[in-house]
Amino acid sequence: MKFTTTRFTEILRAISGELFRGDAQLSIPTVLNPVVELGAGNQGVTNVAAFTLLQESFCFVSEILQVGVTANVNIDGPALAPGAWRFVGIATINGTIAVGNALYQAALLDPNANLFPLSTWRTIGGVANAQRFAINLPITLLKSWSIRHSAPATAAGDTLAMRLALAAIRLL
């Protein structure tokens, strides 16, 4: 791809300090290279203590079942070592609650205790909710983050089931 512009002439004059009499010409090679993501070996479905630091790829499965009056639930998963990761999975929610606008989510928890949602729902009271959310996210972490699956408290008559099935793939 070749193009000519007086804007590049101005830039080249400023950089080199030379006076150009005509337009500058910039050539950009038209080469496409394939990029392949190679994941590290998967350690299987983890059943480790919350915030355990994992360096390699793993699978995380979490289920929350709330029937009637229950307290809020936070299921903390393993921590991810700094580096490049890809998250692939499914989050589901199914049930009915009496009071709406409650926040249900699967998220990444950063070192400052802020949540970055991978999937999130706000419910409407009395309306049945059955949804599935696909997760596919590449991310580079500069510090250790962890996985959190959470649901707020529910009231009498509520029934809610949530599931998170997530593969955390460490990219090489």
Secondary structure, DSSP 8 states (H G I E B T S, - for coil): -EEEEHHHHHHHHHHH----SS-EEEE-----------B-----B----TT-EE-S-EEEEEEEEEESSB--EEEEEEEE-SEEEEEEEEEEEEEE-SS---EEEEEEE-TTS-EEEEEEEE--TT--EEEEEEEEEEEEESS-EEEEEEE--B-TT-EEEEEEEEEEEEB-
